């Protein structure tokens, strides 16, 4: 166990992980917090997943790889869930006994729960990030223990006062903004004389979107539209690690010269600076980035969530006029025609895309990370620079 920090330091715990959607907002807040309060020290509570290693360990950030598991409705998994839960809670119980922690920031999801629960029991303030339009099971549990809930859009919960909620938006990294399009395209290996279509399923990829696009790249009408002499397009396709080889092989087989395939890109600021249109999932973080960076989008929400929270997120952008939504029908043969219709409508409609871009920027919230960091400083009783 690490010894207690010096009194001039302010110690925070950032809890959550398992997806980029949980970790990126935490990294954005940490960036602002350490600018405002250079004496701050952050301990991270995450998971053993590869994405946590990629986003935290590869940046030199030490973190606790908690054994905690997501809750399952399958009763056969309850013993292992309980054991992992108890081990994680016991760790944080001991940690808080040996460290004077000022605040816990719960980044959302199951990995945020053990540290938040034990902090609440010891009267350590807990703040919760809830970027989705609908609050999931883990965050409903966390909400009952939070002093403030930072949201992307207005929301309420039964039995909770409106003053508990703060509509700040999703914390986004400073590197997303004020990027040169020309430099970003060069860094990504894109050409400057073509418009850019970005296809992404966020950090873990989206198999059904990838399959639909591979299908469309065999369609002569789509290929002709992408290579229109007046306004040609290039594709930047972020597949996710698991899908990379399959999509890369499809791209090579197609012979398409302007279909660039990557498994993942750490520099989403560069990606959005290069983007003229996106086909994406509708995770809360992605929606926040699209609006704050002014990227018009065709949204295909993840179809397997019971609460359809990505659909609720997508509806917000559609309502703002920043995006259109397409139901993911799971099979490439079904998704292809519907996606083709929308795509052909938008590729060469500059006015529509500009209107969507304007609407996105009008509703983006680029200062969320700073607002959350300021709240953490106040909760810790520290003056800020």
Buried (B, 14 or more C-beta within 10 A) or exposed (E): EEEEBEEEBBBBBBBBBBBBBBBBBBBBBBBBBBBBBEBBBBBBBBBEBEBBBBBBBEEEBEBBBBBBBBBEEEEEEEEEBEEBBEEBBEBBBEBBEEBEBBBBBBBBBBBBBBBBBBBBEEEBBBBBBBBBBBBBEBBEBBBEBBEBBBBBBEBEBEEBEEEBBBBBBBBBBBBBBEBEBEEBBBBBEBEEEBBBBBBBBBBBBBBBBBBBBBBBBEBEEBEEBBBEEEBBBBBBBBBBBEBBEBBBEBBEEEEBEBBBBBBBBEBBBBBBBBBBBBBBBBBBBBBBBBBBBBBBBBBBBBBEBEEBBBBBBBBBBBEBBBBBBBEBBBEBEBBBEBBBEBBBEBBBEEEBBEBBBBBBBEBBBBBBBBBBBBBBBEBBEBEBE
